[in-house]
Amino acid sequence: VDVDGLGTADVMEVKGSDGNLGGSDANKEDALSYAANRNMSVGTFGNYQSALSSSEIQDIKDDLDNGDYVIGNMYNAGFGGHSVVIKDYNTSNKFRIHDPWDLTDMYYSSTVFSSASFPIAGYNARIEWIQYCR
């Protein structure tokens, strides 16, 4: 639920305490709304166990171009569910992703949306659904 990987206030607002707490899509939408001072609409697109479409990936780019918050979500049967913050992308079509699990902030190719290529705790997963704040 931690929107920027460091935002204890976001987690406290939504969950009431800080820590490695699970969160539903609604919890993540609440955290985004809180981070945006409740001045923006929030929502979810994409589907669990489905690759994002090219138009959905373009929506992510559009949101990032507008300075909006984007949370990427994945699931791996060995690891479970996990959320990351998609921060921006560059001219090489690589997305900068902050992982609150290990506090890394790295660039990944857009294949993280089409194949299980995002490394998490010894597993690989695909970013399949998104929470946004516009």
DACORWO-V942065 format. One record per residue. N is the residue number from 1. RES is the residue in one letter. PSI is psi as a letter, one per 40 degrees, with the letter a starting at -180 (999 if undefined). OMEGA is omega as a letter, one per 40 degrees, with the letter a starting at -180 (* if undefined). D_CENTER is the distance of its C-alpha to the mean C-alpha in Angstrom with 1 decimal. Layout:
BEGIN
[[N:RES:PSI:OMEGA:D_CENTER] [N:RES:PSI:OMEGA:D_CENTER]]
END
This chain:
BEGIN
[[1:V:e:a:9.5] [2:D:h:a:9.8] [3:V:d:a:8.0] [4:D:e:i:9.4] [5:G:e:a:10.4] [6:L:e:a:13.8] [7:G:g:i:14.0] [8:T:d:a:16.3] [9:A:d:i:17.5] [10:D:d:a:14.3] [11:V:d:i:14.6] [12:M:d:a:18.4] [13:E:d:a:18.2] [14:V:d:a:16.3] [15:K:e:i:17.7] [16:G:e:i:20.9] [17:S:i:a:20.6] [18:D:i:i:18.5] [19:G:a:i:17.7] [20:N:g:a:15.7] [21:L:i:i:15.3] [22:G:i:i:13.8] [23:G:i:i:12.1] [24:S:i:i:12.4] [25:D:d:i:10.6] [26:A:d:i:13.3] [27:N:d:a:12.6] [28:K:d:i:9.1] [29:E:d:i:10.8] [30:D:d:i:13.6] [31:A:d:i:11.7] [32:L:d:i:10.5] [33:S:d:i:14.1] [34:Y:d:a:15.6] [35:A:d:a:13.9] [36:A:e:i:15.3] [37:N:f:i:18.6] [38:R:f:a:18.5] [39:N:e:a:19.6] [40:M:i:i:17.0] [41:S:i:i:16.2] [42:V:i:i:12.9] [43:G:a:a:12.2] [44:T:i:i:10.5] [45:F:i:a:11.4] [46:G:i:a:11.8] [47:N:h:i:13.4] [48:Y:h:i:13.3] [49:Q:f:i:15.4] [50:S:i:i:15.5] [51:A:i:i:14.5] [52:L:i:i:13.0] [53:S:i:i:16.1] [54:S:d:i:17.1] [55:S:d:i:17.1] [56:E:d:i:13.5] [57:I:d:i:12.6] [58:Q:d:i:15.0] [59:D:d:i:13.4] [60:I:d:i:10.3] [61:K:d:i:13.0] [62:D:d:i:14.9] [63:D:d:i:12.4] [64:L:d:i:11.9] [65:D:d:i:15.8] [66:N:e:a:16.2] [67:G:e:a:14.4] [68:D:i:i:11.9] [69:Y:i:i:8.6] [70:V:h:i:5.5] [71:I:h:i:2.2] [72:G:i:a:2.4] [73:N:i:a:5.2] [74:M:i:i:8.5] [75:Y:h:i:12.0] [76:N:h:a:15.0] [77:A:d:a:18.4] [78:G:d:a:19.4] [79:F:d:a:16.5] [80:G:a:a:14.9] [81:G:i:a:11.4] [82:H:i:i:8.6] [83:S:i:i:5.0] [84:V:i:i:3.9] [85:V:h:i:4.0] [86:I:h:a:5.5] [87:K:d:i:8.8] [88:D:a:i:11.5] [89:Y:i:a:13.6] [90:N:a:a:17.3] [91:T:e:i:20.4] [92:S:e:a:20.2] [93:N:f:i:17.1] [94:K:h:a:15.0] [95:F:h:i:11.5] [96:R:h:a:11.0] [97:I:h:i:8.1] [98:H:h:i:8.4] [99:D:h:a:8.7] [100:P:e:i:10.1] [101:W:d:a:12.2] [102:D:e:i:14.5] [103:L:f:i:13.5] [104:T:i:i:13.5] [105:D:g:a:12.6] [106:M:i:i:13.5] [107:Y:h:i:13.8] [108:Y:i:i:13.3] [109:S:i:a:15.1] [110:S:e:i:13.8] [111:T:e:i:15.1] [112:V:e:i:11.8] [113:F:e:a:11.5] [114:S:e:i:15.1] [115:S:i:a:16.1] [116:A:g:a:15.2] [117:S:e:i:15.0] [118:F:h:a:12.1] [119:P:h:i:14.2] [120:I:h:i:13.5] [121:A:f:i:16.6] [122:G:e:i:19.1] [123:Y:i:i:17.3] [124:N:i:a:15.5] [125:A:i:i:12.9] [126:R:h:i:11.5] [127:I:h:a:8.1] [128:E:d:i:9.7] [129:W:i:a:8.2] [130:I:i:i:6.1] [131:Q:h:a:6.6] [132:Y:i:i:8.5] [133:C:h:a:11.2] [134:R:999:*:14.3]]
END
